[in-house]
Amino acid sequence: MGNERVYASDAERQKAYRARLAEGRPKSPPAPAKRTRLPSRPAQLARLMDNLQAMILGYEGWEETQPDSLKETALADKLRQTIEQLTAALDLLAEVDLPRGFGRD
């Protein structure tokens, strides 16, 4: 009165197992996503300032390469205002004194 054998041999059982795997059934649960560390806050601020400086240089280059016929248009005024505002923002960021934390202040 034992269990009936589903497969006649171990080889047939292994063959059926491999067929189930080939059908696309997952072998194991997917691995959890890797967590990446964020850069430190001073590094984030430095990257932000670098990006802002790059934007300022880009807008200055755009302003310099405009033809003379466009030097006194609304676009040129907007470019100058943008450069001034971005420069002011960069100056404000340069004044930021971040706390060091963990009792190192």
GIDADA-V573877 format. One record per residue. D_LAST is the distance of its C-alpha to the last C-alpha in Angstrom with 1 decimal. Layout:
d_last->D_LAST
d_last->D_LAST
This chain:
d_last->78.2
d_last->75.0
d_last->72.8
d_last->74.5
d_last->73.1
d_last->71.7
d_last->71.9
d_last->74.7
d_last->72.6
d_last->69.0
d_last->69.4
d_last->70.2
d_last->67.2
d_last->64.9
d_last->66.5
d_last->65.9
d_last->62.3
d_last->61.8
d_last->63.6
d_last->61.2
d_last->58.3
d_last->60.0
d_last->60.3
d_last->56.6
d_last->55.6
d_last->52.0
d_last->51.8
d_last->48.5
d_last->45.8
d_last->43.7
d_last->40.4
d_last->37.3
d_last->35.4
d_last->32.7
d_last->29.2
d_last->27.3
d_last->23.5
d_last->21.8
d_last->19.9
d_last->16.1
d_last->14.9
d_last->14.3
d_last->17.8
d_last->19.2
d_last->18.1
d_last->19.6
d_last->22.7
d_last->23.1
d_last->23.0
d_last->25.5
d_last->27.7
d_last->27.7
d_last->28.6
d_last->31.4
d_last->32.7
d_last->32.8
d_last->34.7
d_last->37.0
d_last->37.9
d_last->38.3
d_last->40.7
d_last->42.6
d_last->43.0
d_last->44.2
d_last->46.7
d_last->48.4
d_last->52.0
d_last->52.9
d_last->54.8
d_last->51.6
d_last->49.5
d_last->50.2
d_last->50.1
d_last->48.0
d_last->46.3
d_last->45.3
d_last->43.9
d_last->41.9
d_last->40.6
d_last->39.5
d_last->37.8
d_last->36.0
d_last->34.8
d_last->33.6
d_last->31.7
d_last->30.1
d_last->29.1
d_last->27.6
d_last->25.6
d_last->24.4
d_last->23.4
d_last->21.4
d_last->19.6
d_last->18.9
d_last->17.0
d_last->14.6
d_last->10.9
d_last->9.8
d_last->6.6
d_last->5.7
d_last->6.4
d_last->7.9
d_last->5.6
d_last->3.8
d_last->0.0
